[in-house]
Amino acid sequence: MALKETNATTAKQMHEVAEYCIIDAISYQRLMVKRNAINEYREVASVAFISLYDSHYFAIGMKVRNLLSASAWREGILTSTIPCEQTETGKYPVAYIFPPVKGLENRRPVTGLDFTSLYPSLIMTYNLSPDKIILSRERADSLKKSGKKLHEINFKYNGHDVLAWSIEHGNQAEMKGLYPKVLEELLIRRNSLKNHLALLNDRKEELEKEISLAEARGEDVTDAVKSEYSSVSFNVTC
């Protein structure tokens, strides 16, 4: 009925709706480009040995599992992704969390502590990896007698004590477990990337000054400068 009795007002409204849909779709694509989302997903897929689809729709646990499985294969270790039929449910002991004291502190300086790298550092330091974990006291005593240095792990889980040991690597590459090796490789990649981005950041600041001066003088900024500035103006968290 509405299509048969279209008038100028209806046509205008349909045009506005269509224009809104087009702008909405384009804006989403522009945001993806601005935030470098597609390239970020591609890099994650490349590092974690997964598809672009999986890097977008699956959580971080699946990516970590695939990366570890691929690294284990290179070490001659075969892993399985079949879930265990007998699983325990419970919570591991966690750290105490103190609520912040709100207000302005003007008597002494206040700083924030970044614990982002705490767990990876502990894993690398104490060689916490399944292939380097000992669950039997007899096996632990045997390794100690052979000269191996062990790190004891003791905590409560589901109301009972859990006791295990990890074999310390002593900074010897052949003694390091799978997890520390993967973390060290990722750390090397991260530091290399940060060094390259530092050079781009310096160039970005130079271009910002050049553009600001040109705009202050009322001059047009060349397309070449705009293009170069766009290529180095992206945010990367690493």
N, C-alpha and C positions, 0 to 999 in steps of 0.2 A: 504494500500500500504506500509506504514511504517513498519507494523508488519511483512509482508511477506519478506521484504528486510532488516531485522535487521542485523547488523554487530557488531563487537566488540566495535566500537565507540558509537553506539546507545545504546547498552547494558550498557556501562559505564556511559553514561549520565543519563539513567533511574535509575541506581543504585545511582547516586549522588542525583537525585531528591528525591528518596525514603528515602535516608539517611537524607537529609535535613528535610523532613516532619516528620520523626521520632524524630530527635533531637529537632525540633521546638515544637512538642507535649509534649515531656518529659520535656523540659525547662519550659513550662507553668505550668506543674504539680509541678515541683520543686519550682517554684516561689510561687505557692499557698501554698505549705507546709512551705516554708521559712517565708512567711509573715503571717502564721497562719490564712489564709483567711477563710478556711472551718470551723474551730472551732469558729472563730469570728461570722460567719453567724449563726452557731448553737446556740451560746449564745444569739444573738439578737433575734432569733426565739423563744427561750425559755422564755426570759424576756417579749417580746412584744406579746406573744400568737399568733404567725403567723407560717406559714409553712416555711421550708427551702427555697423553691422556692421564696416565697414572700419576704423573707429577702434579697435575692440576687437581684431580679429584680424590686422591688418597692422602691420608695423614702421614706424618713424618715417620711413624714407626715402620710402615711398609718400606719406605725408602732406606731407612737404616738397615733393615733386614736384608734387602737386596744387595746393598753395598757390602755388608759383612759376608754374605754368601759368595759374592764374586771374589772378594779378597781371600776368603777361605779356600776357594777352588785353586787360586794361584799358589797357596801354601800347601796344597795336597790334602786339604781337609774337605770331606763331603758333608754337607749340611742338609737338613730336611725341614720343610715348612709345614709338615703334617702336625696338627696340634696334638698335644698329649691328652689321652683320655682321662687320666687322673690328674686333676688340677686342684690346687688349694686356693681358698679365698681368704683374704685377710689383708692387713695393712702392715707395711714395714715401719719401723720407728722413724720419726721425722724430727727435724730440728724445731726448737721453740721459736715461735713467731711473736714478737712483741709489737703491739700497736704503736705507731709513732705519736710523739707528744706534739700536739698541734700548737701553733703560735709562732711568733717572731723571736728568734734567738739573736740578740744583738750584743751579747756579752763575750761570746767566744765563737770562733769559726765552726761551721758545720760542714761536713763532707759526706758524700754517699759512697758506699762500698759496692763494687761490682763483682758479683759471685758467678757471672756467666760461665767463666772458664774453670770454676772450682771442680766440678765433677770430672771433666776431661783430664784435668791436672792430677787428680787423685788416681784415676784409672791408669794413667801413664806412669805415675810415680810408684804405685804399689803393684803394678803388673796385673791388674784385675781383668782377667779374661778366662772364659770357660776352659780353655786348654791349659791354663796355668793354675787352676783351682784344685786344691786337695781337700777331699771330704772325709778321709779316713785318718784317724790318729796314728794307726800303724804305718800307713804310707808316709805321713808327715815325719814320724820319728826316723823312718828309713832314709828319707831324703836329708834330714838334718845330719845323720851319721855320715852320709856321703859328702857332706860339705856344702849343701845347698842352704841358702839363707831364706827363711820363710817369714811371711807377715801374717800374724794371727788375726782372724776376723771372728768377732763374737757379738751376737745381738739376739734379741728376743723376737720371735715370730709366732703368732697364734698361740701365745702363752707358753712356749717352750724355747729353750736356748738353742741357737744355731751356731755351730762351731766349724770353722773351715780355715784353710791357710792358702795364701797365694805365694808362688815362687818368685822371689825378687830377682830382677834381671841384672842389677849391678851395672847398668849402662852398657851391657853387652847385647849386640843386635840379635845374636842367635838365641838369646834367652828371653826375648820379648814375646809376649803373647799376641794373638790376633788383634784384639781391641786396641792396645797401645800402638801397634804398627799402623793401623788404619787412622787413628787419631793424629799420629805424627805426620803421616802423609797429607792429611787434610790441613794440618797446621802449616806445613811448608807451602801448600797451595795458597792458603789464606794470606800469609806474609808476602808471598810473591805478588799476589793481586793487589795488596795494599800499597806496595812499593810502586806499582805501575799507576795506580789511581792517584797517588800523591803527585806525580808529575802532571797528570791531567787536571788536578785541582789547582795547581799553580797556574796552568794555562787558562783555566776558567776565570780565575781572579783577574788576570791580565786583560782578558776580553771584556769582563764586566766593567773595568775601569775605562777601557777604550770606548765601549758603548755609552757609558754614562757621560763621558766628556763630549762625545759627538752629539748626544741629545741635549746637553747643556748649551752647546753652541748653536743648536737648531739645525744641525746637519743630519742628512740621511745616513743611516747605517747600511753599509753595503750588504748584498745578499751573501757574499762569501763569508763575511764576519758573522752574520746571523746563522748561517749553516754550520760554521765551526763551533759557535757557542752552543748551538742546539745539540751537537754531537758529544760535547763534554759536560752538558748539564743534565746529569742523572744522579739519582741517589742509590747508593749501594751500601748495605749494612754487612759488614764483615769484621 
